[in-house]
Amino acid sequence: MTGDAGSEGSEAAEGTLEAAVAREGTGLHTGREVSARLLPEEPGRGVRFRRTDLEGEPEVRAEVDAVTSADWETVLESDGARVGAPEHLLAALLAAGVDNATVELDGPEPPALDGSAAPWCEAVEEAGVRRQEAEAPVFAPEEAFTVEEGASRYTVTPSGRLRVSAEIDFDHPAIGRQFASGEVTGGDFCRETAPARTFGLQSWHEELLERDLARGASHENTLVLDDEGLAGDAPELRFPDEFVRHKIVDLVGDLALLGTRLRAHVMAERPGHAGNVALVRELARRQRAAERGGPVLDVDEILNYLPHRYPFLLVDRIVEFEPGERITGLKNVTINEPFFQGHFPGHPIMPGVLIVEAMAQVGGLLLMDEFEDPEDKLVFFMSMSDVKFRRPVRPGDQLRFEVEMVHFRGRVCRVRGVGRVDGETAAEATMTAQVSDR
């Protein structure tokens, strides 16, 4: 998996399609017949999916903030519209340098075609790619870092171009341990990585059907394996290491959700969609911090505004802040949290009341620009409503709290907060608070 990555100059301008191009087929998970039409777009629009089968033809941006699930597929949602399994199509667009495009879908997922990204590479080549009068946004991390999510581990190091390496280790005679690596460019990617197809074990089939998944899977779009190897009617492998190459296809497609071109070497161990999305969220966080020159507030600065101290300070940093509108804060949950000593020992879960408390602390910081002397104020929460807990929060999770102002008058405010882990809602609540002098 080697090849010419293209010149630096070719990445200076944004790209879009020369003409519209269409493909149709069966959705991998829904089993529905669906058509996709790829259209050119103006600079700065990014990649969007348009659900033409829904009233109003709502659009869903291909960005990590739109991810609502990342289990067997990556799922994007916005304004009641859902797009599942976009990763193969997005991988082809990223490799071709297409920054701006609209994908019209008349169903909830793109067609699976042959289960790889190769048909999408061919579609993009058929349409053609043209450079636009706009500079392409690029993120190039300046230091190495690691992200872990479940069994997946990712290491990102600085690089002048995007390279992806991956290693998998399946307890199956046809897979075992495999490794592949290569630069992500149009020609190289489309020749040596994109043709790798989706795979699955026959033993997974019932579980997937129970979860309303893989209803469109067949030997035409999936490499099916029994206990010994490829199942009877399965086609031959396109590469000896096709399984790990397909994992790279999925990872590249998920990396497209960053929304900017990435110049880095991404090394993945046992990658999966949940880990891929966690990686992209961390890349997005670092990109925003780099654009600002750092976080909006780090923990030392938070101490100037909140009266809480260990073990009750539950906010690690503030990464986004729009005065009077919204705020985003992070809480890194580790096994060293003092409450894990007594809360479900042997099965540690962060208490729901503390999740809401952390959300409330982030909400309190939303008021820091509303007063000339915020460090001399205290925020007391008066009531909470519509509190819901959606999933447990465990050691190793990062809680991302997004809190927005609903109403503010005098010294009383109402805010609405959501706490997410890897895009999945963990808790939500509406809170009313009063600001008092210390």
Secondary structure, DSSP 8 states (H G I E B T S, - for coil): -------SGGGSEEEEESS-EEEEEE-TTT--EEEEEEEE--TT--EEEEETTSTT--EEE-SGGGEEEESSSEEEEETTEEEE--HHHHHHHHHHT--BEEEEESSSS---TTSSSHHHHHHHHHH-EEEEEEE--EE--SS-EEEEETTEEEEEEE-SS-EEEEEEEESSTTTEEEEEEEE--HHHHHHHTTT---EEEGGGHHHHHHTT--TT--TTT-EEE-SSSB-TT----SSTTHHHHHHHHHHHHHHGGGSSEE-EEEEEES--HHHHHHHHHHHHHHHHHHHHTS-SB-HHHHHHH----TTS----EEEEEETTTEEEEEEE--TT-GGGGTSSTTS----HHHHHHHHHHHHHHTTTTSSS-GGGEEEEEEEEEEEEE-S---TT-EEEEEEEEEEEETTEEEEEEEEEETTEEEEEEEEEEEEEE-
